[in-house]
Amino acid sequence: MIPIVTPEEMAEIDRAAPETTDVLVARAGSAVVREALRMLGGAYGRRVVVVTGKGNNGADGRAAAAGLDRRGVRAHVVDAASAPQRLPDCDLVIDAAYGTGFRGEYRAPDPRGAPVLAVDIPSGVDGRTGECGDESVWAAHTVTFAALKPGLLLYPGTDRAGDVAVADIGLDTSGARAHLVEAHDVSAWLPERPSETHKWKTAVWVVAGSPGMTGAAHLCARSAMRAGAGTVRLGIPGSDPDPGSLEVVGRTLPAEGWDKVVVDDSTRARALVIGPGLARTSATADAVRALLAASPLPAIVDADGLYALGGVDDAAEVVRDRRPPTVLTPHEGEFARLRGAKPGADRLGEVRQLAAALGATVLLKGSTTVVADPGGEVLLTNCGDSRLATAGSGDVLAGVVGALLAQGLDGLRSAAAAAFVHGRAARLGWRRGLVAGDLIDLLPAAVARLS
């Protein structure tokens, strides 16, 4: 996992470094030189314009300019405060005007079509939130130091940053409490299936759907199977058994009071999925809350299950006292209903706060998915794309989380790993026309490619 720190945390890390600022600036400048030469494809005859400010970010840029000069690159330093509206013609612009602590709006000079390499973060992008003005820097590449910054991962900053490389300059980031998940992390978390295993070792019980609204339930149950559940039982309240596929076992649930039936029938299950497509009635809300209170299973609550929980105080009454892991997977609207307000720019901080208030793991869906546990640990995934903006993709994600909970992952890792696999599966599909059913069929391939 790649550490992620806020600008304030990065400042503390800088202050704690045993090396002097000059040493750290030299290392940062060298890292920028290496990335610049890679982008230039060599040094001979190349021209670079370096836009520098007054702070450490500008010092890094000036160190990079000196390093490029020594390698035969013609590096021209321009002061950010007096930079012309259009920069001189060049092969590369290095943006070292302002760093992660910048506040306000920055009007970047026109690079005249030259690619831009940003130092630490594109100037004008807020390092904590990714917010930026319309005239902030658009970088083709960013080289950042020691750890990622939230602003490089959150929209719109992530679009402005281009491809991001993290350069090790000898700073200690071991205390970071947020990380970006990589494929090898997910691969390491997934347990090997022992030779003597059987289907009940990873069984999932799904309560989802309602009469006439069974699609979400079927997608959720199928995705749990494809993500490694040994068997899935699906109950649709108020409906006769309707498994939706040959591999899923259907169970009859009454329209009301079905929580008792599920508890009695789930003694051999290892995880519980509640929510996709449930009816939004008071009877459903009562049953969802009663089931969560009574069930000893790890549980994921999604979609209409979240609606049944109500606001943060009502939800906490049910969720906080549960001993097994509980994962809540809201999109922005569901997050707003739980918390009482839409998520703001500081997504990491707000998901942390909600997870702590509920005593549960919270996964906030988005182009960058943010997962936080009650203790404040945060994992981010950004491997999905616009292909996931299709009806039913959230139901698929819920099933994957349930399958991973059943395989023994804790709440934080099951949610983050599911989001990662979900995103990777989407990237294996068509750029246009991908539907949730396709996504399910791509899950095994996405898992196989982790290693």
C-alpha positions as CSV (number, residue, x, y, z in Angstrom):
1,M,0.0,0.0,0.0
2,I,1.1,3.5,-0.7
3,P,0.9,5.9,2.2
4,I,-1.3,9.0,2.0
5,V,-0.8,12.0,4.2
6,T,-2.4,15.4,4.4
7,P,-0.4,18.6,3.9
8,E,-0.4,19.1,7.7
9,E,0.8,15.5,8.3
10,M,3.5,16.0,5.7
11,A,4.7,19.1,7.4
12,E,5.1,17.2,10.6
13,I,7.0,14.4,8.8
14,D,9.3,17.1,7.3
15,R,10.0,18.6,10.7
16,A,10.8,15.2,12.2
17,A,13.4,14.3,9.5
18,P,16.9,14.0,10.8
19,E,18.3,15.5,7.6
20,T,18.4,19.3,6.9
21,T,16.1,21.0,4.5
22,D,18.9,21.5,2.1
23,V,19.5,17.7,1.9
24,L,15.8,17.0,1.4
25,V,15.6,19.6,-1.3
26,A,18.5,18.1,-3.1
27,R,16.9,14.7,-3.0
28,A,13.6,16.1,-4.3
29,G,15.4,18.0,-7.0
30,S,17.1,14.8,-8.1
31,A,13.8,12.9,-8.3
32,V,12.4,15.7,-10.5
33,V,15.4,15.5,-12.8
34,R,15.0,11.8,-13.2
35,E,11.3,12.2,-14.1
36,A,12.0,15.1,-16.4
37,L,14.7,13.2,-18.4
38,R,12.3,10.3,-18.7
39,M,9.7,12.6,-20.2
40,L,12.2,14.4,-22.4
41,G,13.7,11.1,-23.7
42,G,17.2,12.5,-23.2
43,A,19.0,15.7,-22.5
44,Y,20.8,16.8,-25.7
45,G,19.3,19.9,-27.2
46,R,16.3,19.9,-24.8
47,R,14.8,23.1,-23.4
48,V,12.9,23.2,-20.1
49,V,11.1,26.1,-18.3
50,V,10.9,25.8,-14.6
51,V,8.3,27.9,-12.8
52,T,9.3,28.4,-9.2
53,G,7.7,30.0,-6.1
54,K,9.2,31.2,-2.9
55,G,8.7,28.1,-0.6
56,N,10.2,24.6,-0.5
57,N,8.3,23.7,-3.7
58,G,10.1,26.4,-5.5
59,A,13.4,25.3,-3.9
60,D,12.8,21.8,-5.3
61,G,12.3,23.3,-8.7
62,R,15.4,25.4,-8.6
63,A,17.4,22.3,-7.5
64,A,15.9,20.4,-10.5
65,A,16.9,23.2,-12.9
66,A,20.5,23.1,-11.7
67,G,20.5,19.3,-12.0
68,L,19.2,19.5,-15.6
69,D,21.8,22.1,-16.5
70,R,24.5,19.8,-15.3
71,R,23.2,17.1,-17.7
72,G,23.1,19.5,-20.7
73,V,19.5,20.5,-20.6
74,R,18.9,24.2,-21.2
75,A,16.8,25.0,-18.1
76,H,15.3,28.5,-17.8
77,V,13.9,29.5,-14.3
78,V,10.8,31.7,-14.2
79,D,9.5,33.3,-11.0
80,A,5.9,32.4,-10.5
81,A,5.0,35.8,-9.2
82,S,6.1,37.6,-12.4
83,A,5.7,34.8,-14.9
84,P,4.4,36.0,-18.4
85,Q,0.9,34.9,-19.5
86,R,2.6,32.6,-22.0
87,L,5.8,30.8,-21.2
88,P,8.7,30.6,-23.7
89,D,8.7,27.8,-26.2
90,C,10.2,24.6,-24.7
91,D,10.1,20.9,-24.6
92,L,8.9,20.6,-21.0
93,V,7.5,22.8,-18.3
94,I,8.3,22.0,-14.7
95,D,5.6,23.4,-12.3
96,A,7.2,24.2,-9.0
97,A,5.2,27.3,-8.2
98,Y,3.2,26.3,-5.2
99,G,2.9,23.1,-3.1
100,T,0.4,21.2,-1.1
101,G,-0.2,24.0,1.4
102,F,-1.4,26.5,-1.2
103,R,-4.7,28.2,-0.6
104,G,-6.6,30.4,-3.0
105,E,-6.6,30.4,-6.8
106,Y,-3.6,30.2,-9.1
107,R,-3.6,31.3,-12.7
108,A,-1.1,29.1,-14.4
109,P,0.8,30.5,-17.4
110,D,0.2,29.0,-20.8
111,P,2.8,26.2,-21.5
112,R,2.3,26.7,-25.2
113,G,1.5,23.0,-25.7
114,A,4.5,21.7,-23.8
115,P,3.8,18.8,-21.4
116,V,3.9,19.8,-17.7
117,L,5.7,18.0,-14.9
118,A,4.3,19.1,-11.5
119,V,6.4,19.0,-8.4
120,D,4.6,17.4,-5.5
121,I,1.2,18.6,-6.7
122,P,-0.1,20.7,-9.6
123,S,0.0,24.4,-8.5
124,G,-3.4,25.6,-7.4
125,V,-4.7,22.2,-6.3
126,D,-5.6,21.8,-2.7
127,G,-3.5,19.1,-1.2
128,R,-6.2,18.0,1.3
129,T,-9.3,18.0,-0.9
130,G,-8.3,18.1,-4.6
131,E,-10.3,21.4,-5.1
132,C,-8.8,23.8,-7.6
133,G,-9.7,26.8,-9.7
134,D,-10.3,26.6,-13.4
135,E,-6.9,28.0,-14.3
136,S,-4.8,25.8,-12.1
137,V,-2.1,23.6,-13.6
138,W,-2.9,20.7,-15.9
139,A,0.0,18.3,-15.5
140,A,0.8,15.3,-17.7
141,H,2.9,13.8,-14.8
142,T,3.4,14.6,-11.1
143,V,6.3,13.5,-9.0
144,T,5.3,13.7,-5.3
145,F,7.5,13.0,-2.3
146,A,7.4,10.3,0.4
147,A,3.7,9.8,0.2
148,L,0.6,10.5,-1.9
149,K,-1.5,13.5,-0.9
150,P,-5.3,13.3,-0.9
151,G,-5.6,16.1,-3.4
152,L,-3.8,13.9,-6.0
153,L,-6.5,11.2,-5.6
154,L,-9.7,13.2,-5.2
155,Y,-11.6,14.8,-8.1
156,P,-10.8,17.3,-9.7
157,G,-7.2,17.2,-8.4
158,T,-6.7,13.7,-9.7
159,D,-7.5,14.8,-13.2
160,R,-5.1,17.7,-13.0
161,A,-2.2,15.5,-11.7
162,G,-1.9,13.1,-14.6
163,D,0.3,10.1,-13.9
164,V,1.6,10.3,-10.4
165,A,5.0,8.9,-9.2
166,V,5.9,8.8,-5.5
167,A,9.6,9.5,-4.9
168,D,11.4,8.2,-1.8
169,I,13.5,11.0,-0.4
170,G,14.2,9.3,3.0
171,L,11.3,10.5,5.0
172,D,9.5,8.3,7.6
173,T,5.8,7.8,6.6
174,S,5.3,4.7,8.8
175,G,2.8,6.6,10.9
176,A,0.4,7.2,8.0
177,R,-3.2,6.2,8.7
178,A,-4.4,6.3,5.1
179,H,-3.2,4.2,2.2
180,L,-3.9,3.6,-1.5
181,V,-4.5,-0.1,-2.2
182,E,-2.5,-1.9,-4.9
183,A,-3.1,-5.2,-6.6
184,H,-0.5,-7.1,-4.6
185,D,-2.2,-5.9,-1.3
186,V,-5.5,-7.5,-2.3
187,S,-3.8,-10.6,-3.5
188,A,-2.0,-11.0,-0.1
189,W,-5.3,-10.5,1.8
190,L,-7.2,-13.2,-0.1
191,P,-6.9,-16.5,1.8
192,E,-5.9,-19.6,0.0
193,R,-8.6,-22.2,-0.2
194,P,-7.5,-25.3,1.8
195,S,-7.8,-28.7,0.1
196,E,-10.4,-29.9,2.6
197,T,-12.7,-26.9,2.3
198,H,-16.4,-27.1,1.6
199,K,-19.1,-24.8,0.5
200,W,-20.3,-23.8,3.9
201,K,-16.9,-22.5,4.9
202,T,-17.6,-19.3,2.8
203,A,-21.4,-19.3,2.7
204,V,-23.3,-16.0,2.3
205,W,-27.0,-15.2,3.2
206,V,-28.5,-12.4,1.0
207,V,-31.6,-10.6,2.0
208,A,-32.6,-8.4,-0.9
209,G,-35.3,-7.5,-3.4
210,S,-39.0,-7.2,-3.1
211,P,-42.0,-8.4,-5.2
212,G,-41.6,-7.1,-8.7
213,M,-38.1,-5.7,-7.9
214,T,-35.8,-8.8,-8.0
215,G,-33.0,-7.6,-10.3
216,A,-30.8,-6.1,-7.6
217,A,-31.2,-9.3,-5.5
218,H,-30.2,-11.5,-8.3
219,L,-27.2,-9.4,-9.2
220,C,-26.0,-9.3,-5.6
221,A,-26.4,-13.1,-5.1
222,R,-24.6,-13.9,-8.4
223,S,-21.7,-11.6,-7.7
224,A,-21.2,-13.1,-4.3
225,M,-20.8,-16.5,-6.0
226,R,-18.4,-15.2,-8.6
227,A,-16.3,-13.5,-5.8
228,G,-15.7,-16.7,-4.0
229,A,-18.7,-17.6,-1.8
230,G,-19.1,-21.4,-1.6
231,T,-22.9,-21.1,-1.5
232,V,-25.4,-18.3,-1.5
233,R,-28.9,-18.4,0.0
234,L,-31.2,-15.6,-1.3
235,G,-34.4,-14.5,0.4
236,I,-36.7,-11.9,-1.1
237,P,-39.2,-10.7,1.5
238,G,-42.8,-11.3,0.4
239,S,-41.8,-13.6,-2.4
240,D,-41.6,-17.3,-3.1
241,P,-38.1,-18.8,-3.7
242,D,-36.5,-16.9,-6.6
243,P,-32.8,-17.7,-6.8
244,G,-32.3,-16.1,-10.3
245,S,-29.6,-18.5,-11.2
246,L,-28.9,-22.2,-11.0
247,E,-26.1,-21.9,-8.4
248,V,-28.1,-19.7,-5.9
249,V,-30.5,-21.3,-3.4
250,G,-33.8,-19.5,-2.9
251,R,-35.6,-19.3,0.4
252,T,-39.1,-18.2,1.2
253,L,-39.4,-15.1,3.4
254,P,-42.6,-13.5,4.7
255,A,-43.3,-9.9,3.9
256,E,-43.0,-8.9,7.5
257,G,-41.0,-10.3,10.5
258,W,-38.6,-12.1,8.2
259,D,-35.6,-11.3,10.4
260,K,-36.4,-14.3,12.7
261,V,-36.5,-16.7,9.7
262,V,-33.1,-15.4,8.5
263,V,-31.5,-15.8,11.9
264,D,-32.8,-19.3,12.2
265,D,-31.7,-20.3,8.7
266,S,-28.3,-18.7,8.7
267,T,-26.5,-20.7,11.4
268,R,-24.1,-22.2,8.9
269,A,-23.5,-19.0,6.9
270,R,-20.4,-16.9,7.4
271,A,-21.7,-13.5,6.2
272,L,-24.9,-11.6,5.7
273,V,-25.8,-9.1,2.9
274,I,-28.8,-6.9,3.5
275,G,-30.4,-4.3,1.3
276,P,-30.4,-4.2,-2.5
277,G,-33.9,-3.7,-3.8
278,L,-35.7,-4.1,-0.4
279,A,-39.1,-2.4,0.0
280,R,-39.0,1.0,1.8
281,T,-41.6,0.3,4.4
282,S,-41.7,0.5,8.2
283,A,-42.0,-3.3,8.4
284,T,-38.8,-3.6,6.3
285,A,-37.0,-1.1,8.5
286,D,-38.0,-3.0,11.7
287,A,-36.8,-6.3,10.2
288,V,-33.5,-4.9,9.0
289,R,-32.8,-3.4,12.4
290,A,-33.9,-6.5,14.3
291,L,-31.8,-8.8,12.0
292,L,-28.6,-6.7,12.5
293,A,-29.2,-6.7,16.3
294,A,-29.8,-10.5,16.5
295,S,-27.4,-11.9,13.9
296,P,-23.8,-12.9,15.0
297,L,-22.6,-12.8,11.4
298,P,-20.4,-10.2,9.7
299,A,-22.8,-8.0,7.7
300,I,-22.8,-5.6,4.8
301,V,-25.7,-3.1,4.6
302,D,-26.3,-1.5,1.2
303,A,-28.9,0.5,-0.7
304,D,-32.4,0.2,0.8
305,G,-30.9,-1.5,3.9
306,L,-29.1,1.9,4.6
307,Y,-32.5,3.6,4.1
308,A,-33.9,1.4,6.8
309,L,-31.2,2.4,9.3
310,G,-32.2,6.1,9.1
311,G,-29.9,8.9,10.3
312,V,-26.6,8.5,12.1
313,D,-28.1,8.4,15.6
314,D,-30.7,5.8,14.8
315,A,-28.2,3.7,12.8
316,A,-25.6,3.9,15.6
317,E,-28.2,2.4,18.0
318,V,-28.2,-0.8,16.0
319,V,-24.8,-1.0,14.5
320,R,-22.5,0.2,17.3
321,D,-23.3,-2.7,19.6
322,R,-22.6,-5.4,17.0
323,R,-19.5,-7.5,17.7
324,P,-18.9,-8.9,14.2
325,P,-17.7,-6.5,11.5
326,T,-20.4,-4.3,9.9
327,V,-19.8,-2.6,6.5
328,L,-22.0,0.2,5.2
329,T,-21.6,1.1,1.5
330,P,-23.4,4.4,0.7
331,H,-23.2,6.5,-2.4
332,E,-23.3,10.3,-1.9
333,G,-27.0,10.5,-1.5
334,E,-27.2,7.7,1.1
335,F,-24.2,9.2,2.9
336,A,-26.0,12.5,3.1
337,R,-29.1,10.7,4.6
338,L,-27.0,8.9,7.2
339,R,-24.8,11.9,8.2
340,G,-27.4,14.6,7.7
341,A,-25.3,16.5,5.0
342,K,-23.7,15.7,1.7
343,P,-20.0,14.8,1.8
344,G,-17.9,17.9,1.5
345,A,-14.4,18.3,0.0
346,D,-12.6,16.6,2.8
347,R,-13.9,13.1,2.0
348,L,-11.3,11.3,4.0
349,G,-12.1,13.2,7.2
350,E,-15.8,13.0,6.8
351,V,-15.8,9.2,6.1
352,R,-13.6,8.8,9.2
353,Q,-16.0,10.8,11.3
354,L,-19.1,8.8,10.1
355,A,-17.3,5.4,10.7
356,A,-16.3,6.5,14.2
357,A,-19.9,7.7,15.0
358,L,-21.4,4.4,13.8
359,G,-18.8,2.0,15.0
360,A,-18.8,0.5,11.6
361,T,-16.7,0.4,8.4
362,V,-18.0,2.9,5.9
363,L,-17.3,2.7,2.2
364,L,-18.2,5.9,0.3
365,K,-18.5,5.2,-3.4
366,G,-17.0,7.5,-6.0
367,S,-14.4,7.8,-8.7
368,T,-12.0,7.4,-5.8
369,T,-13.6,5.1,-3.2
370,V,-12.9,6.0,0.4
371,V,-13.1,3.3,3.1
372,A,-12.7,4.0,6.8
373,D,-13.0,1.9,9.9
374,P,-14.1,3.1,13.4
375,G,-10.5,3.4,14.5
376,G,-9.6,5.9,11.8
377,E,-7.7,3.7,9.4
378,V,-8.5,4.7,5.8
379,L,-8.0,2.8,2.5
380,L,-8.6,4.3,-0.9
381,T,-9.0,2.6,-4.3
382,N,-9.0,4.5,-7.7
383,C,-8.9,1.7,-10.2
384,G,-12.5,2.0,-11.4
385,D,-13.7,4.3,-14.1
386,S,-16.9,5.6,-15.8
387,R,-17.8,2.0,-16.9
388,L,-19.1,1.5,-13.3
389,A,-21.7,4.2,-13.8
390,T,-24.3,1.6,-14.8
391,A,-27.5,0.4,-13.1
392,G,-26.8,-2.5,-10.7
393,S,-23.1,-2.0,-10.3
394,G,-23.6,-1.2,-6.6
395,D,-25.5,-4.4,-6.1
396,V,-22.6,-6.3,-7.6
397,L,-20.2,-4.5,-5.2
398,A,-22.4,-5.5,-2.2
399,G,-22.2,-9.1,-3.2
400,V,-18.4,-9.0,-3.5
401,V,-18.0,-7.4,-0.1
402,G,-20.3,-10.2,1.4
403,A,-18.2,-12.9,-0.2
404,L,-15.0,-11.5,1.1
405,L,-16.4,-11.1,4.6
406,A,-17.4,-14.8,4.4
407,Q,-13.8,-15.6,3.5
408,G,-12.6,-14.1,6.7
409,L,-11.4,-10.6,5.8
410,D,-12.1,-7.9,8.3
411,G,-14.5,-5.1,7.5
412,L,-11.9,-2.6,6.2
413,R,-10.1,-5.0,4.0
414,S,-13.2,-6.7,2.7
415,A,-14.6,-3.4,1.6
416,A,-11.4,-2.0,0.1
417,A,-10.6,-5.3,-1.7
418,A,-14.1,-5.5,-3.1
419,A,-13.9,-2.0,-4.4
420,F,-10.5,-2.8,-6.0
421,V,-11.7,-6.0,-7.7
422,H,-14.9,-4.3,-8.7
423,G,-13.0,-1.6,-10.5
424,R,-10.6,-3.9,-12.1
425,A,-13.4,-6.1,-13.4
426,A,-14.9,-3.0,-15.0
427,R,-11.6,-2.2,-16.8
428,L,-11.7,-5.6,-18.4
429,G,-15.0,-4.9,-20.0
430,W,-16.2,-2.8,-23.0
431,R,-15.8,1.0,-22.7
432,R,-19.4,1.5,-23.8
433,G,-22.3,-0.8,-23.2
434,L,-20.9,-2.7,-20.1
435,V,-23.8,-3.7,-17.9
436,A,-23.8,-5.1,-14.3
437,G,-24.3,-8.7,-15.5
438,D,-21.1,-8.4,-17.6
439,L,-19.3,-7.1,-14.5
440,I,-20.2,-10.2,-12.6
441,D,-18.8,-12.5,-15.2
442,L,-15.5,-10.5,-15.2
443,L,-14.9,-10.8,-11.5
444,P,-13.0,-14.1,-11.6
445,A,-10.7,-12.8,-14.2
446,A,-10.1,-9.6,-12.2
447,V,-9.2,-11.7,-9.1
448,A,-6.9,-14.0,-11.2
449,R,-5.0,-11.0,-12.5
450,L,-4.2,-9.6,-9.0
451,S,-1.0,-11.7,-8.8
